[in-house]
Amino acid sequence: MNQHELSPQRAEGRIGNAPGLTRGRASVRLVAGVSALVATDIAGGLLSVYTGVNSWSSAWGNTALLAAPAPMVFGQILLAWLAVRPRRRWAAIPAGMLSATCAVSVASAFFDGALRNDVLSPALFAFQLFLLGLTALVGVLAAQRAREVLRTVERASRASRRRRPTRRSDGAPAA
């Protein structure tokens, strides 16, 4: 088999030498969701500057009204990247962290005074709600990715236990 042909394991969705670990639908959805969220954050920052709600220096900072702060966006990108890495059994950890981060982000919008701020028009308030909804969706997608990874690892673990031959107490294989 030449190096450009897919092995049967890769053709079935199995990646690398991690038995049973796949890049499934949840990871594809998570990448799409985070991409949409980052694009929305960029658009929100630009919209806030264009409408005069925020200045360039605060459009992606702590006082941003239509976008997440830049460190949060970079953190979401990093956690999503770590969560969809196919050869990592521990991908459930960053996926879970991303889910929790999104939940905190949505919850904080209700308490930090940014939601339905007086300087926002009804259209900008609708944009805020869209951004919050998209953030919540990414949190759900990240939780689904964590669940997918954990189930895949559990399935692979069970399969490897079934394949192991049992040995008798004298060391000989069981019949």
N, C-alpha and C positions, 0 to 999 in steps of 0.2 A: 504494500500500500504506500503510495507516495504521500509526502507531507501535506498535500492540499486536500486529500480525500478525508472524509469524516469516518472515524471508526464507528462501529455499530453502537458503542456506548454513547458517543457524542451525538450521533444521529437521534438517539432516543431522548436526548435532553440532559444526559449526565455529563457533567463538566469535570475535566481534570481527573486527578486520582482520588478525589473525595467520593467514596462510594455513595451513590444515590443522591448526592447534592446537586440540585439543578438550579438553573436560572428560570424560574417559573413566571407565570402570569403576574403574580403580585409584584415581582421586581420590575417588570416592564411597566406596569401601571404606576408604580412608585416613581420611576424615572419620569414618566409623562406628567404626573402630578407635580413633582418638584420643579420640573421645567416650566410648567404653566405658572406655578407660584412665583418663581424667580422672575419670569417675564412680567407678571402682574405687579410685583414689587418694583421693578424697573419702571414700568409704565406709571405706577402710582407716584413714584418719586418725581418723575418728569411732569406729571399732571399737577402735582402740588406746587412745583416751581412755576409752571406756566400760569396757574390760576392765582399765584401769590399767597397760597396757604403756607408754604415753607420756602425758605431760601435754599440755595444750592448746598450750603454747609449743613443744613438741618433736614434736608429732604429724606435722607437715609440715616438719621441720627436718632437720639432718644426722644426728640420732640416731633418726630415724623407723624403725620396724621393719615397719610395714604399709602404708606409702605412700611415694611419691617425695617428695623435698624440694620445697617450693613453687617455688623458682626453676627446677628441672628441669621441673616441670609447665607452668609458664608458657612456658618455652623450647620444649617440645614443641608446645604450642598455637600459638605463633608460627611455628615451622618448618612445621607442618602447614598453617596458613593460607597461608603463602607458597608452599608446594608445590602447592596446588590452585588457585591463581589462574590463571584461564584465559588471560589475555592475556600471560602471562610465559613467554617461551621459556627463561628461566634457572631455571624452577621445578624443574629437576632438581637444582640445587645444594642448596636447602633440603631437598628430599626425601632426597638422599644424606646430608646432615648429620643429618637425623632418624633415618635408618637407622643411622648410625654411633653416634649418641647412645644409641639403644636397645640396641645391641650392648654399648656400654661400661657401660650401666646394668645389664644382665643379668650381665655378667662381674664387675662390682664387687660384686654381691651375694654372690658366692662367696668374696670376699677381705676384706670389711669386717667380718665377724663378725656381721652381722645375720641371715643365713640360719640358720635353726634355732637361734636364740638360746634360752638356757635359760629365759627368762621366758615363752616361747610354748608354748601348749597344742598338741596335735596338730591341732586345728581351725584355729588361727591359723597354724600352719606350712603347712597346706593352702592357706590364703588367700594366704600369701606365694608359694607355688608358682604359684597361679593368677595373681597379679599379675606374676610373672616371665614366665610363659607368654604373657600378654597383651602385655607389653612386647616380647617377642621377636616376636610376631605383628605388632605395629605396625611394628617394624623391617623385617620382610619386606614389609609393605604399602607402606612408604615407598620401599623399593628397587624395588618394582614400579611405583610412580608415577614414579620417576626414569627407569626404563627406558621407560615409556610416553611420557613427554615427549620423551626423546631419539629414540625411534623416530618419533614424530610430526613432530618438527622435521626429521629426516633425510628422511622421506617427502616433506614439503613442499618441502624443498630440491631433491630430485631432480625433483619435478614442475615446479618453477619453471625448472629448467635445461632440461627438455624443451620447455617452452612458449616459451622465448626463441628468436626467429628468429636463425639464424646469418647472419653477414655475410661477404661476400667481402672480399678485401683492398682493393678499390677503394671500399668502403663501401656498395655496393648489396646489397639482400637476396638471399640465395641462392635459387635456383629450386627 
